[in-house]
Amino acid sequence: MWWRKHRPAGNDGARVIVVGAGFAGLAAVEGLTRAGAQVMLVDRNVYSTFQPLLYQVATGGLNPGDVAYPVRAVTRAHGARFRLGELTGIDAAARRISLADGTGFEYDYLILATGVSAAYFGVPGAAEHSLGLYTRRDAVALRDHLMARLERLDVAGAGKAVNFTVVGGGATGVELAGALAELRGSALDAAFPEVDLASVHIRLVEQAPALLGPFDPALRDYARDQLLARGVEVRLDTAIREVTSDRVLLGSGEDLPSDVTVWAAGVSAPAAVAGWGLPQGSGGRILVGPDLRVQGQDRIFALGDISLVTGQPLAQLAQPALQMGRHAAAQVGRLTAGQPTAAFSYHDKGIMATIGRRSAVVELPYRLRIRGTLAWLAWLALHLITLLGNRNRISALLNLSWRYLSWGHGGGVIVGDDPPPFMIEGPLPVGTDRAA
């Protein structure tokens, strides 16, 4: 059994399995091991992804390795065990989980922090014809698609255009749209000298009447104005009826060309959650009580984006996930000691989003609001500090510094593999001469 083989001498703490190596899962592992629990962390990847900077990977500002940190380095540092695998089943009565490879493990307590995927709200074609930005693989795939479309535009020559559409006006959508505008304005001239920058169109579509819903109205307006000033077309109060391979059809009946559509308009639980036998709420997310235990379960917790907390709607951000991870670890300790659990209470430390170079919005407690260069520097410093691993921090600092210090001189584009041949060799617009 895993807890006997890996238990430190004299450690008789609770056997806890944590599923998911994101912010919530890693925070729970740290708290549990400090309390003497026997912990196994399960994840389908061998690395933990720093999601807040995925959009920089997608636009060629960072390497994929800059936002990934080996999970075994974390578990080893805390005296836990790591198991590569994907959760497929939970037997709550037997206190046992099953993984996709057929193996199973028993537990005293189970903590679910698997994260979420895109929510398409029933829009036809959205799942098939748009790209998400929730995993490292998503970011790499999006980068390759972006570069392939630009390469194709370079081949097509003058008079042709490429359209990028970002769906969703939350932090992810705003940051990605701003980064695409920066890519067009500061790097494409050197990376794609044959491309007319005026032929690269960037559009942000949001169904709500404003961007960045959780922020103060003045900061929302600032973000919109900054995107407009950077050449991003912003469409508010705009519903999407359908997405095709090269179009976005709006509820109004308007038909917009879109060569690459990125979906950042909401989250839902992965399809596998339906097979776990746990209560689900909006978007398939797991319903939990005030102490973060799954409704109807005494020994199963759900944390982070995958959970819906009774009476506390929380944003899909790092701080709620971190605090939930620490709280769950503390509740396991209380349960092990025979004490009653305490309700989770989120301590709001503020929210922030960046629009691009020298432009960001920060909202802190006590109605403290910052925007512009100071907010951008605060955003940059916080994200570099919270990256896991000194190598990642140094590499990210160097890459981002090069992107911003070489502003206007064509620097800061990190490319990956060659684009898939079909993305370059597919049919070009009528009248295009490949040799041009």
N, C-alpha and C positions, 0 to 999 in steps of 0.2 A: 504494500500500500504506500502511496506517495508520502503520506504524513509520517510514517515510520522511517522510511529510507532517508528523508530529508530533514527530519526534526533535529534541531540542535540538542545537545545533551542537557537534560533537565527541563526541557520545554514541554509542558503539558497543556499549552494553550489551545484554544478552539481551532478547529480545522476550517479555514475559510478559503473559498474559491472566489476569485475576482475575475469576471469576464469583461475584457476591454481594457486596453492600455492607453486610453486617452487621459484627459485632465482628471476626471473623477476617479477612474480606476487607479491611476498612479498615486493620487492623494490618499485613497483608501489603503493601498498597500503600505505606504509609509506609516500611516497611523496604526494599522494593525500590527505590523512587525515591531513597532516601538512598544506596543502593549503586550508583546509576547505571544501573539497568535501564530499559528502555523499557516502560512499563506502560499497559495499557488495562483499565479496570474495566467490566464488563458487569453490568447489573442490569435487571430488568423494571420497576422503579420509579425515579423521578427523585429519590427521597429515601431516606435511611437511617433505619431505625426503631429507637428505643430501647425494646426489648422489655420490660425490667423494669418499666416504668411503664404498660404497656398496660392493666392492670386499672384504673388510675385514670381513663383515658379511658373505659373501658367503664362505669364507675359515675358519670360526670359530674364527676369531680374535676379533670381536665385537658382542655384542648382537644387535638384530634388534632395540630395543628401544634406543640404543646409537645414531642412525642416524635418529630418528623420533622425531618430536616436535609437540605438539598439536596446531593446527591452531587457535583454539578459544583463546588460550593464546596470540597469536600475534594480532588478530583482537581486542580483548578486550583492549590490551595495547595501540592500536592506535585509539580506538573509532570507529572501523568499525564493520560490521556484517558479520558473517559466515553462509553460507548455504551449507549443505551437498547435493550434487547432481551431475549429469552428464549432460553436455550440449548436447542436441540433435538437436536443431534447432535455427536459427537466422532469424528474420524478420527485415531486415534492414530498410525497409520503415516505419514500425510501431515502430521501435526502441524497439524491444522486443525479449527476448530469451525464449526458452522452455527447460525444464529439463526432464529427463527420467521418473520422477514420474508424469508427466502431468502438473506440475505447470509452470507458466510463470512470468516473471518480466520485467518491462519496464526500460529503461535507457536513459540517455542523451549521455553517452559515454560508449563504450564497449572495454575492453582490454582482448585479448586472449593470454594466456601464458600457454597452456596446456601441453607443452612438446611433445616428440616424442616416437616412438617405433623403433624396429629393421627394417632395410632395408635388404631384402634378395636377391635383384638384380635378381630375377627370378630363383635362384638356386633350382632345384627340391629337395624336402624333407627338405630344411633348416628350414622352419617354423615349420614343424611337428616334426623334430627329433633333434632340437638344443634348447638350453636355452639362454635367454637373460639376461641382467643385467642392467635394466633401472629403476626398481622399487624395493621397499622394499620386495614385494612379490616375485619378481624374485630372489633376493638375498637369501631369506629363502628357496625357492624351489631348487636353485642351491646348497646351503649348504647341504640340505637333500639328494639330488642326489649324491653329492660327498661322503658323509659319508656312504650312502647305498652301493655304489660301493666298498668302502674300507671295509665295513663290509662283503660284499659278498666275497671279496678277502681273508679276514681273515678266512672265512668258507672254501673257496676252498683249502687253504693250499699251500704248497710249489710248485713251478713250474708253477704257474699261474701268469697272469699279468693283469693290468688295465691301460687303455690309456685315458688320458684327452687331448682334442684338443681345443685350443682357436683360433677362426677365427677372424683375425683383428689385425693389428700391431699398432694401435693408443694407446693413453694413457690407455684406459680401458683394452685393450688386454695385453699390456705390464705389467701393474700393477697386473692383475689377474694371468698371467703366473708366474710372480715373486713370488706372494703370494702362489701359489700352490707349487712352488719349496721350499719355506720356510716351508710350512706345511709338506712336505715330509722330509725335512732335519732336522727339529727341534722338531716336535711334534708327528709324527706318531709312533715313536718307543715306546712311552709310551701309546698312545691311542689305537694302534693296534699292540701289541707286536708280534703277529704271522705273520705279514705282512713283507715280505722281501722288504726293501725299494727300492732295485734295480728293483723290478717288477712293480713299479709305474712310468709310463712314461708320460711326459708332453711335448706337442708339440704346437708351435705357428706358424700359417700359415698366411702369408700376401701376397696379390697379387702385391703390389708395390715392387720396388727394395730395399726399406729400411724401417725400423721401424720409428715411431714417425715423420711423414712427415713434420709437421710445425717447427721442431727443426733444429738447426745447424747440418751439416753433422758429425762433430766431436762428438756431443752428441748422435746422432743416432748410430754411431759406438760403442760408449761406452755402450749404453743400450743393443745392440746386444751382445757385448762381455760379459757383466755381466750376461745376461740370459744364454749364453752358459756355462759360468763358474759355474753356479748354476744347470747345468744339464738339461736345457730346450733345446729341439730340435727346432731350428728356421729355417723356410722355407720361403724364400723370392722369389719374382717373381713366385708365385705359385697360379694358379687359381683353384677354386673348381668347379667341374662339377655337383656333386650330394652329398647329405647327406642322409644316411640311419640310422636305429636305432643303428647300431654297426660299421658303416664304414664312412669314408670320401673319396670320389672318386675325384681324381684330374684331371685337364684338360689334363695332360700328359698321362692319362690312369692308373696311379699308384693308388693302392687301399690301404688305410691306416686304420688299426683298430682304432676304437674310441668308448669307452664305454660311455663317456660323452662329448658332443660337445657344446661349448659355442660360441654363435654368437655375436661378437662385431665389426662387419665390416661396420657399417654405420647406418644412421638413416633415417626414413621416417615419414610422418605424420600419425596419427591414421586414420583408415578407416572412422571414423565418420566425419572427416573434409570434405569429399566429399559431405556430405549432408547439409553443411552450406551455399552453394551458393556463395562462395568467390573464387577469382582467385588463382589457384595453380600452382606451378612450379615444379622443380626437387624434386622427392621423395614425391610429394603431399603437400609440405610445402607452406604456404600462402605467396603470393607475396605482398610486402609492398613497399611504396615509401620512399624517403629520410627521411621524418619526422616520419616514422614507422606506418603511417596510411595505412590500406589495400588499394591496388590499386582500385580506383573507389568508395571508401567509405570515407566520411568526418568525421564519428564519430566512426569508428572501428579501433583499433590498434591491431597489432599482434607482439608479442615479443618473445625473446629467441629462442630456437631450432625450434619452429614451424614456424618461419618466414624466408623469404628470402629477404634481404635488397638490394634494387637497388644499384648496384655499390659497395657494401661492403660485400663480402663473409666473414662471421665470423665463427670462430670455435665454436663447441658446448661445451663451457666452462662457468664457473660461472661468470667471470668478464664481458663478453659481455652481459649476461642476466641481471646482476645487473645494468649495465649502461643503458641498454635499458629500464628497469623498471623505473629508475629515469627520463630518458628523456621523456618517454610517460606521466608520471605524470606532468612534467613541461609543456608539450604541451597541455594537457587538461586545465591547468591553463591559458595558453595563449589564447586558443580558447574561454574559458569562459569569458575572459576579452576583447574579440573582437580583439585580436592581431594575426598576422600571425605566423604560426609555423616555427620552425627552423629545419634544417637538423640534423640528428643524426651523431655524429662523435665519433668513438670508440677510447678511450685512452688506448693504449696497456701497461699494467702493467707487462707483462711477462707471461711465461708459465712454467709449471713444471710437472714432472712425476716421480714416484718412481719405482724402480725395486725391492727393498726389503731392508732388514736391512742394514743400513749404505751405501746405494747406491741409488742415485736419480740424476736427471738432472734438472737444472734450467736455463732458458734463460730470461734475463732481457733486458730492453731497453739499447741503447748505446753499444750493442754487448757485454754485460757482461754475461759471461757464467760460471756456477758453476756445479761441479759434485762431487760425492762421499759422504763422511760423512757430510760435511757442507751443501751440498744441501739437504741431507736426513733430517737433523735437521731442516732446513728452511721449508721443505715440511711439516714435522710433526707439527711444531709450528703453521704454517698458518692454517692447517686444524683443529687443536684443537681450535684455536681462533675463527674461522668462524663458528663452530658448534653453533646452536641455543640452548640456555639454559645452565645454569651453571651445572645442574645435568648431562646433556649429556657430557659436557666437562670433568667433573671429572670422570665419568664412562668410557668414551673413553680413557682418560689418564691412568687410572688404568689398563684397559684391555690390551691396547697396551704395557704399561710398563711391565706387567706380561709376555706378549708374547715375548718381546725382552730381558727382563732381565733374563728370564729363558731359554735363548738360549742354545740349546744343551742338555737340561735336560727334554724334553718332556712336557713343559708347553705351555699354551696359546691356547688350543682348547676349544671353546665353542660349545657344541652340543645342538640340539633342540629336537624335538619330535623323537620318534622311527621311523626309516625308514618305508615306506609303505611295508606291508608284501610281495607284489609281487616282490619288488626289492631284497628281501633277498631270497625268496622261489622259485624264477624262476629257470629255468633249468641251471645247472652249466655245465662247460666244460666236455666233455666226459672223463670218468675214474675218476671223482672226488668222493671222499667218504666224505659225510657230517660229519661223525663222526671222521674224521681224526684230 
